[in-house]
Structures are given as structure tokens and as C-alpha cells.
């Protein structure tokens, strides 16, 4: 199947080819509201992109089953970035030739950083799941659906320094925009708390043998290792750290509980402490989503599915409130307060970031569960 074939969701089970026209942004004349989605459906980032697509499918079905937006259905145009920023730029430029939709949903810091200049230049709204802190700086059309790298690492650094009383830590990070942002943010946060960074090593997202980097890390005898990454490579890194005899604490981010990571890391991931978005699974709305997701896709939803479902619903609410144009969607999102999402009551800040409840969890029994008894976590 050719990469540039468009996939449009109108309602369950029906897929249409893409057909834009010059009046696509005229909300009075369009028959449906088209939304773009540039997602990592293949490559290392597919662990997120596949879940994004599932979450979007459920959101669109829910919206359209209730009459759509102002009586009009939503169509989502799915494109595969292949976890490659250059590919994402190519897709965006191809969109431009077809009178691009006024809003694009996306994933990954590297993709977001590559698209940001084009997004701002063409005044198209991008709502993205990405942690790089620069994404929502010096612009106005990028919105972020994830705690920033700074927010995540600040919480982990405070845990390490103030609660666990750790004096030194090493860092292993994936060699891309996300990993680099997490590396820089953690170093700044931990050093501000008078902590020392013993060693810093990068690993390739396509790699399979990280023993040379791990050997260098272990030689410095850190009290803990902060592991920043995602996908298959992250699972391998965690497994190899334990296989090489390191018994200290491992710290990580919301990417660790994804099934692809935990299935590879296995027992090596046990007792890893992570920072994560807090989701109330006792909330009736969340329970209903989980049941629907499991019934449709035969698996538990991950954080990506929750986030992108909320993103889609927030975009729909913005269109309903302010119209199907980039300016209308932008204005509608900026007005969002106390939005009743799966991930909590959400506010959109003036810079385009969304407020989240962050908390600490520990990998136990192959799942991320709330962290208790912090003082017992030092090996």
C-alpha cells in the first residue's frame, strides 16, 4: 500500500480516499470537517502512533455518533511519519498542495520540532503529544498534550534528591529530540538540587546492543540511573542494565509502561520508578473508555490513547465553539478551561500547554502502580 494514500474515518468500517478542494476552510460550504493526523505508524515510534490512531478512531466515532459538530461529521486523514522528521515535513508539504486542514494531530518531539516552523508560517494549528520544552515557545499555533520534559524531570529530581536522598545519578538517553530534552532538563533540575551527574551516555533508537554505554555508566558507580527513551530500544536498555549486574535504582518517564517496553524488559523493569500522568480509573467515563477500547482492540489502552482521545474531543469542542478555521480552533483551544477529559479536568495555558496532574508510579508485577513507601526504594 502506498504511503501517501489517505485514510479517512467517517464512521466505523468505512474508509474513503482524500479529496480536498480550494474551499476546504469555508465552514459554511464543507460537508465534513477534515482533521489531519501525522503519526509514527511505523518505525520505533509506532508504539505511540498505533495507539494514537486507535484513540482517534474511538473519539471520532463517539463524536459522529452524537451528530458530529454542528451537524457535520469529522473525517481524519491519517499519514505515517515513519518516526522520521523529514518524512513528516514531506507529508505537511503534500497537505499544503491540497488546501491543508486547519488542524493537525501529531506525536513525537522530533516530528514536532521539524514541523513547528511550517506550522507557524502557515498558521495551521498543531496539537501534539510531545515533551520538548521549545515546542510551545515563540509561536501561537502549537498546542501540547503532554507534560513538558522540564515538568517530568523536575518531579523525578525532587524525588531523587529530597525524598530518596540520592547524591549522584547517571543518565542513559535516546539520541533524538525527546531524549536530548529529557537529558538537559534532568541535569538542570538535579544540579539545582545540589546533585551530581556521574555519567551521561546516549543510545540509538534503532540499536540492539547498548553494553558499551552501560559499561561506562556502571563504572562510575551511580546511586541511580535515569533512563530516557521509548520503544524497543528502551526495553533492551533496561534489560541489559540488569543483565550487566547493576543493582541500583532506575528512574524513568511515562514511556516505560508501554507494553512493547515491558514485554522486552521483563522482570528487569520491576521496581523502576517513573513520573506519569495520573488517570482515575474509577471515573465512570474512564471505565467506559477502557471497556470500549478493550472490546474494539482486544487490549488495554496506554497513555497515548487517553491523551489523543482528549485531544480529539478538545479540538471538536473548539470547532463547535469558534468555527472550522485555524484561527477559530486556536481561539477555541485557548479558551479551554476545566475540560472534562479522561486525563482529568484540563486547562489550556496561554502558551498552548495543557495542565496535567503528574504523579509517581513504580513498575510492579509488569504494571505501573502508584508509588508508596518511597524510603524503601533505594537498593
N, C-alpha and C positions, 0 to 999 in steps of 0.2 A: 504493500500500500504506500503510495507516495506521501512524503512528509507534509506537503502543502495542501493536501486535501482537507477541507474544513469539516468539522463535526459540529452540528447544531442540535441543541436539545429543545424540542418544542413540548413534548410530553413523553411519558415512558414508552420506550420501544420504537420511536420514530426518529430517524436521523436524516437531515437534509444537507444538500450542498450549499456552499456560500454564494450569496447573490447580493452584493451591495449596489447602491446607486447613489447618485450625487445628492439626494435629498435625505440621506440617512439620519441626519441630525435634526430634521424638521419633525418634531414630536407630533404635530398635527397630522402629518401625512403618512408616517410609517405605520405598518400593520403590526409589527412586533418590535420589541426593544432588544437590540443586539448588544451583548456584552462580550468583550474579548477575554481570552484566558491564555496566557503564555506560561506553560507549566513544564517542569522537568519530568516528562512522562517516560523517558529512557535515560540511561546513564546513572551515575552514582546518586543523583538527586531524586531518582524515581521513587525512592522510599517515601518522599513527601508528595511528589506530583500525582502519583496514583491515588493517594488518599485525598488530595485536593479535588481531583476530578469526582471522586465518589461523594464528597461533601457538597460540591456544587450541584451535582445531579439531584441529590435529595432536596437541597434548598430550592432549586428551580421547580422541581415537581410540586413542592409544598406551595410555592408562590402561585404557580399556574393553576393548581387545583382549586385555589380560592379566588379565581377570576383574574389572576395576573396583576398588573399595575395599571390602574385607571382603565380596566377593561382590556388591556393588551398583554399578550403573552411575552415571556422572555425567551430569547434564544442565546445560547452560549457557544462561542466559536473557540473550540479547543485547538491549541497549537503546541507542539513539542519543542521546547528549547534544547532538549538533549543534554541538559545540565551544562550548556555552553553559552556564555555571554554573547559571543559573536553570532551564534545561531538565533538568539533572542532578538538581536538587533536586526538581523535579516528578516525575521518574521514581522517585526514592527514596521520596517520599511515597506514590506509587502502589504501590510494592513493599510498603509498610507495611500497606496495606489487604488484601494477600494473604498475610499471615504471611511476611514477608521472609526470604530465605535467610540463613543465618548468616554468609556471607562474600560480599563484592563485589569484583570485579576492576575497576580503573579506570585512567584515563590523564588527564594534564594537571594542572598545578599549580592553575590557576584552578578547575577542577572539584573537585579535592581540597580546596581551602580552603573552598569553598562547602559541601561535604558533611561536612567534619570535625565541626562541632558536632552534626549529626544522628547521625553515626556514634557519637560518644562518648556522646550522650544515650541512644541506643537500644541501645548495647553490641553493635553489629554490627561484625565485622572488615572492614576495607577494606585491600586490598593494591593499591598504586597505583604507576604509573610516573610520577614527578613529582619535580622538583628543589627545590621551595620548602622552605627550611630549617625553617619553622614547622609543617610538616605533622605531624611526629612529636614535637612539643613539647607538654607538658602534656596528656597523654592516655594511652591504652593500647591502643586498638583500631585505630590506623592503622599500617600497615606500608609501607615504601617500597622499591621495586625500581629504584633509580637513584641514582648518586652525587649528593649534595646540590649545590646551586648553590655553596655555600661550598667544597666539596671541588674542584669543577671549576675555579672561578676562582682558587683558591689555587695550583693547579698551573700555570695559564696565567700568573698574575702572577709566579711564580718563574721561569718560562721567560723572560718578557719582561725582568725586572729583572736576574736573576743570570746567565743564560746568553746572552741577546741584548744585555744592557747598554742597554736602552732606558730613556730618561729620561721620556718623555711619551707618552700614549696618549689617543685619543678613543673614545667609546662610542656605538654605534647599537643601540638595543634595541627589541624588540617591546613594544607597550604593553599588557601584561597581567601576571598574577601571575608567570609564569615570567620574562619579560623584566625585570620590576622586581627580582625576587630576584637574577638574574644581575648586573644593573647595580649594586645595592647591594653585593653580595659582591665583585665585581671592584674597585670603588672602594676598599673597605676593605682588600682584600688588597694592591693595588698601592700604596696610600698607606702601608701599614705597611712596605713595602719602599723607602720614600722616593721613589716615583714620583709624577708629576704627571698629573692628568686634564685635558687641554686643552679638551675639549668633550663634552657629553652631549646626545644627541638621541633622541627616541622615534619609532617608525613604527607605523602601524596595520596589524593583521594582515589587513585586507581591502583595503589600499591597493595602488596600482599605480604611483604616481609619487612617488618619495622624493628627488627632486633638490633641493628647498628645504633639507631637513635635511642632505643630503650636501654642499651648497654651504657651509653653515655649518661643517661639520666640516672640510672641506678648507681653508677659510680660516684655520684655526688651525694648519695645518701639523704635524699629529701624526706621530710616527715610525711609529705603527701604529694600526689601528682594531680594536677588539673589537666584533664583530657578534654580537648575541644575538637569536635568533628561531627561526622554523621555517616550513615550508610554502612556498607560492608566494611570499609576501611576502619571505621571506629570500632566495630565489633572485633576485628582482628587485633587492633592495637590493645584493647582491654585484655583480650585472651592472652596475647603474647607477654604483656606486662606481668601477669600472674605466672605464666609458664616459666618465665625467667627468674622467678623467685622473689619478686618484690612483694612485701607483706604490709606496706604502709597503706594509708588511706587514699582512695581515688575520689576525685571530685569531678562533677560534670554538669551538663546543661540539659534542656528538655529533649535533645535529640537522642539521648541514651535509651529511654524506654521503648523506642520503636521496635517492633518485632524483628526486623532484619538485623538490628544491632544485637539484641538479646539472644536471638537464636544462634548467632555466631559466637558471642562472648560466653554464653552458657553460665556456669557457676562462677566464672571469673568476674562477672559483673556484680555478684552478690555483695551487699554492704556498701556499694558505691553511693555516695550522697550527691544528689542533684538539686538544682534550683528548677522550679517548674511552675507553670500556670495552674492555679487552683481551680478545680471544677467540682461543683457539688453534685455528685452522682445520685443524691437523694432527691434532688429537684425533679418534680414530675415532668417538666419539659425535657430535661436531660435524659431521664429514664425512657421517655417516649422516643427520643432520637436514637438512643442506644439500641432499643428494641427494633426500630425500623431499619437501622444500619445493619444489624446482625441478620435480620430477616432477608434483606436485599443482597448483602455482600458476603454473608457467611463468615463474618469475622468481627472482632471488636474494633470500634473506631479509635484512631490515635488522635493526638493533639491537633495534627494538621486538619483532620476532618472537622473537628469542632470549630477551629479558627476560620476556615474557609466558609463553613455554613453561616457563621455570624457575619463574615464579610459580605456574602451574597445578600443576606437579609438587610444589612445596613445600606447597601447600595440601592436595593429595591425601595427601601423607605425614603432614601434621599431623592430618588427619581419621582416617587409619588408626591413628595413634599415640594420639590423645586423644579421638576421637569427633566426631560431626557436630553440634556446638553451637558457638556463638560463643566461649564460654569454653574449650572443648576445642581449637578451632582456634587461638585466641590462645595458649594454653599450648603447643600443639604447635609453633607457629612460633617462639616464644621459646626453645624447646629446640633449635632447628635449629643444628647445627654441622657444618662441613665437608660441606655438601650437595653432591653431585656434579652440578652444573649445567652447562649449555652455556657459561655465562659464568664458569666456574671453580668452585673449592671455596668455597661460600658459607656465611657465618656470619650469623645474625640477632642484632643487638645488642639490648641491654636496652631501648632506646628505640624499637625497631621498624625501624631502618635495616638494610640489608643491606650487608655489606662487599664492595667490588669492587676489582679491580686496574685502576687508571687509568694510562693512558699517553698519549704524544703521537704524533699522526699528521699527515701532510701530504697534501693533495689533489694527486694526481699521475696524469695520464692518465685523469681522470674518476673516480678511486677514492681512498679513504683508505688510505694505506700507512704503515708505521712511519716515524717521523721519524729521520733520520740527518743528520750534518753540520750541526748546529744553527747554527754560526757563519756558515754560508754563506747563511742565510735572510734576512738583513737586506738590503733593496733599496737 
